[in-house]
Amino acid sequence: MAKELDVSAHLLDGMRFDVETGSGYTIHLDMAAGEDAGQGAGAQPMEMLLVGLAGCAGMSNLLILRKRKQDVRAYALHIHGERAAVHPQVFTEITVEHVISGKDLKPEVIERAMRMTEEKYCGASVMLEKTAQISHTYRLIEVE
């Protein structure tokens, strides 16, 4: 069965929108300050695509790592996106760095989980790969 999601966006002023998600959250969007009446009072729409990738990849990967009994204590993702110079200015290159802290983490398990996330479980990654070259790297931090 297909999964459906809904959001509603409402103009506040200038270029600012409040977007209400179907799950009950409000996200503030705006253009960068000084850009076409933007005030910089919220996240930029294209940043939200990277936010979605961070959440999707991080959550998918973490679920797999937990199922594989990896003792993950902290997890951070750092994402950098480069966009085309001409409209529609899609992302052309995206780098995702996974920083995983834990005890006795196994690199081969981390690498397999990342492959599964990239190729199967993270819809944001699969969708963005249609226009962008996405590279994933990881750094492990051993903790006691």
N, C-alpha and C positions, 0 to 999 in steps of 0.2 A: 504494500500500500504506500502510495506517495505521501511524503510529509510536506505539509504546507506551513508557511510562515508569513506573517503579516506585520507591516509597520505603517504608521501614519505620520506624515511630516506636515508641520504647520509653520508658516512664515511668522516671525516675530517682528523684525524690522531689518532694514538694510538687506543683508544676505544671510541673516541668522534664521535657522530653522530649529525647532524642537522636534525631535523624532521620538514617537512613542512606539515601543516594541510590543508585540503581542504577548510577551511574557511580563509586561508591566513596568518596564524601565524607560527612562527618558534620557536621550542622548542629545547634547547640544552640538550643532554643526554651524560652521561659519567659514568664510574665506579668510585668508591671511589678512592681517591689518593692512589697510591701504590698497588692497587689491579689489577693484570693482565694488567699492562700498563695503568691503569686508572690514570687520572690527576685530578679528582674531579672538572672538568670544566663544569659540568652540573648536572642536576637532574639524579638520578639513576632510571632505568626503573621501578623497583618495587615501588619506591616512587610515580611514576606517577599514579599507580593504586589507591593509597590513595588520590592523588590529584583529580582524577576523582570521587572518592567516596565523597570527600568533596564538590566539585562543584555540583554534582548530588543531594546529600542529602540536601545541603543547599538551592539550587535553588528550588527544589521541595517543600521542607518544607515552604520556604518563600512565594512561590506562594499560597499555601494552606492557610497560616496564613493571607495573605493580602485579600484573598477572604472571609475569616471569620472575616474580619474587625478588626484584631488585630493590635494595634499601635506599630509596631516593629520599633525601632530607630537604633539599631545596632545588628549585628549577627556575631558570630564567631564560628568556629568549630575547635576542637582539636582532632586529630586522632592519635592513636597509634596502630601499627600493629606488631604482632609477627609471625615470619616465622618458618617453619619446619627446623630442623637441617640438613636434607638430601635433596638432589635434588629430585624433582624440586623446593624445598624450597618455597612452596606456603604459603600464609598467613593462619594461623590456628586460630588466635584470633585477633579481631580488636575491639577497643573501640572508640566510637565516642561521644565526649562531645559537646553538643550544648549550647552555651552561648548566651542568647537572652535578649537584653535590650529593654525596652519599657514601655508604660504607660498602666496600668490596664490590663495587660496580664492575660488571664485565663488559669490556668494549664490544665484543662480538654480539652480545645481547642488545646493547644500545644501538649498534649499527643496523641490526635486523629490524628492530622496532622502528627506527627512523625510515628505513626503506618501506615497511608496511604502511606507515603513516603517510609518506609521500605518494605512494602508488595506489593505495586502496582506501584508507580510512579518513583522510582529511580532504573533504570536498573542496575546501578553499584552495588548497595547494593544487589539486588536479585542475580546477577551473582556471587559476591564474597561470598555470603552465601553458595555456593555450596562446598566451601572448608574451610571456616572460620566461627567460632562462632562470630557473630557481636552483640555487645551490645551498645545501645544508651542511654545516660543519658542527662539530661538538667539542666541548672541553669538559673533562671530568675533574672534579675536585674531591679528593678523598678526605673524609672527615671521620673522627672517632666516635 
